[in-house]
Amino acid sequence: MATKVEFKAWPKTNRLTNTLCIITEKLNGTNSGLHITEDGEIACQSRNRMITPENDNAGFAAWCHENKETLISDLGIGLHMGEWAGKGIQSGFSAPKAFYLFNTMRWQGWEYRFKTPNLKVVPELKQVKGFPTEADLEEIKNDLMQNGSKADPELKNPEG
């Protein structure tokens, strides 16, 4: 019997205190989520609704279903949120479509282990303890302006 999967909104981000703040690149794509159930089924969602290959959002559900076995192996049971970004989704990107996982604390450095094509981790730009300073933000901004996107080296004017 298949597990019923329901839409789960991405929770609000808590305010920073004296914890680690990870600053990532803002990718210009579409927010996406992949549910992997205990019984080996998958379900996909956009920011606002459940999606299927027949009622898709920029091809994300189709990609998930085409890569179901390796996604289950790579990610395991749970809800995996990220950005579906790449050429043809939003303006500017020239890199192929890819699913960039948001949870950098869990996945950073794992990309070389992934068997799923175009499964990535959103690029980390800097880690700081507590609130980033104006100097931190200026450093990140200058790096993006000088060197372009970390996710798509061809993109010289990344979103942020």
N, C-alpha and C positions, 0 to 999 in steps of 0.2 A: 504494500500500500504506500503510495507516494506521499511524502510530507507536503502539506499545504504551505506555501510560502506567501507571506503578505508583505506589502510595501513597508519599508522602515525608513523614515526620514533621517537624514544625516543630522546628528545632534549639534546644538549650538556649541561653539568653542568657549571654554571657560576662560575667565580673565586670568592673566598671569600674576603670579605672586613671586616667590623666589625659586621658581622651578626652571627647568631647562626650556628655552624657547628655540624651536627649530624653524628657521626661516627658509621657505622653499620658493622655487620659481612659480609664478602665477602662469599657468598654461591656458591658452585660449582655445578651449575645446568644449566638451559637454560633460557635466558631472554624471558619473555612472557608478553602479554598484552591481556586484556579482554575489549571489547567495549560493553557497555550496552546502547541501543538506547531508545529514548523517546517512541517508540511504542512497547517496551518490547521484542525486539529481542537482540540476542547476536552475536558477531563475535569475533574470536580469531586471534592472531598474534604471530609469533615468532619474533626474532630480525630483520629478513629480509623479511618476507612474511606473507600473510594471510594464516591461516591454518584451516582445518576442521577435523572432526572425521575420514573422509576417507583419508585425506592427512595431517596427524598430525605431531606433533613434541613432541616425548616422552610421548604421551598420554594426553597432556594438553587440547587440544580441546575436546577430548572425555570426560574428567573430567568436563570441563565447561558445556558441553551440558547435562551431567547426573545430574548436580547440578544447572541447569539454574534458577529455581524458587528461591532457597535460595540465590544464588549469586546476583540476582536482588534485593531481599529484603535486603540483608546484605550490598551491596555496592552502589546501586543506579545508576542513569544515569551517563555516562562518560566513560573515558578511564582509566583503572586501570592497572598500570604496576607493574611487580614484577619478581621474580625468581621462576621457577618451578623446585623444587629440591627434591631429595629423592633417595631412593634405586633404582638402575638401570638406573638413568639418567646420572650421572657422578660417578667417582670412589670415594670411601670413605664413603658416606652417608649410614647409616643403618636404619635411620628413614623412615617411609612411605612417598611417594610422597606428596608434599604439595605446595600450591601457597603462597609464601611469598611476601606480598605487600611491595613496596618500600617506600610509602609515610608515614613514621613514624610519622610525625607531625599530620597527620589526624587520623591514625589508631592505634597508640600505646595505649595499654590498652583496646582495643575494642575486643580482641580475645574471651573473655568470652561471648560476645554478639552474635558472629557469629553463625548462624545455619548451615552453610555450613561446612561439614567435611573437615579437612585439609586445611582450609583457615587461614593463619597466617600472622604475620607482621615480616619483617626481624628484627632480634634482634639488638637493639641499644646497642653499647658498651660504648659510652660516648658522652656527649654534651659539647662543648666548645664555647666560644665567640671568633669570628675571627678565625685565623689560629691555628691549634693544635700545641703544642710545641713538641720538641723531647721527653720531659718527658711524655707528654700525650701519645704519640705513643708507647714509651717503656712500659708504664704501661699497655696499651691495649695488646700489644704483649706478655708481661709476663703473663697476665691473661689468654689469649688464650692458651699459651704453658703449663701453669700449670693446667688449668681447662678444656681445650678443648672447643669445639663448644657450643654456647648457643642454636643453632637450633637443634643440634643432640648430646646429651650428650655422646653417644657412640663414637663419632668422636673425638679422642684425638689429632689429628693433623689437625686442620681445615685449609682451604685454606688461610684465612687471614681476 
